[in-house]
Amino acid sequence: MSTPLTEKPAVEPLPRTAGAASMIDGHYAPPPKDKDGKMWVRTSAIIQADPQTLYERWSDLESSPSWQEEITSVKKTGPKTSHWTMKSGDKTIEWDAETLASEPGKRIAWHSTAGDIHEAGEVVFEPAPAGRGTIVTILMMFEMGKIAAMWETFVGRNPKQAVVENLRHFKALVEANEIPRVYPVPHGPRGTIGSLKESAFGEKLPIPAGSNASQPA
């Protein structure tokens, strides 16, 4: 497997021990440290489906609003390019993206090319031990500053948390054909700290369109 993200000229080459699927002594290596204006996140999940099925679901970019938070539309603009739109109320973020590598049943790499979002990412699909599903691993890089401030204000989550939540949504949609979420949560007043956590973790964000569950008012 090639070194992740090196297809994007603006991104520093990653060491072999820090790629999306790199292993050290049987464990995933950590992602690169946040520095030089870049924010990194890597997260994994075991999904009960085969790698080729997951690759095909992920490759269907125009279905991304069904499991990615706040994404309202994705339109393919070419064999390897697409236009993305996020909306929250009357606010909108738009950007263009390009697929850099696409290996059926194995990996997909991409980067933004223009617009409000500056990111690069890779998703890797690896068979889990004993045929128990597929390990899906995402490595993403966001250029901080504009993106971090905009995304947290607009979406209500840190970009890193959004990546984690979107992988959970993808897993739920593949395995159960819906993204479950109970709202309102059956609890009393949470106080100042509880309310801050609720806001920080985006607990009141509308769930993606792929779910049949009720959304908060």
Number of C-alpha atoms within 10 A of each C-alpha: 10 9 16 28 25 15 18 19 8 10 15 10 14 15 12 14 16 20 26 29 26 18 14 10 6 7 9 18 17 17 21 18 11 14 10 8 9 17 21 21 21 24 20 19 16 17 23 18 18 18 23 18 15 23 21 12 14 16 16 12 16 16 18 22 19 21 25 22 21 22 21 19 17 20 14 16 12 9 8 13 17 19 21 22 17 19 16 15 6 5 9 14 17 16 17 21 22 21 19 18 16 16 13 15 17 17 25 21 23 23 25 22 18 13 13 17 23 19 21 27 23 24 23 25 27 18 19 17 9 6 10 13 18 22 21 25 21 24 24 24 23 23 19 20 11 12 18 19 12 17 17 15 11 17 18 20 20 18 23 17 15 20 20 16 19 17 20 18 23 25 22 19 18 17 13 12 13 20 22 16 15 10 13 11 8 6 6 6 7 11 8 9 9 11 12 12 12 15 14 15 15 18 15 15 17 15 23 24 20 20 19 13 15 13 16 12 7
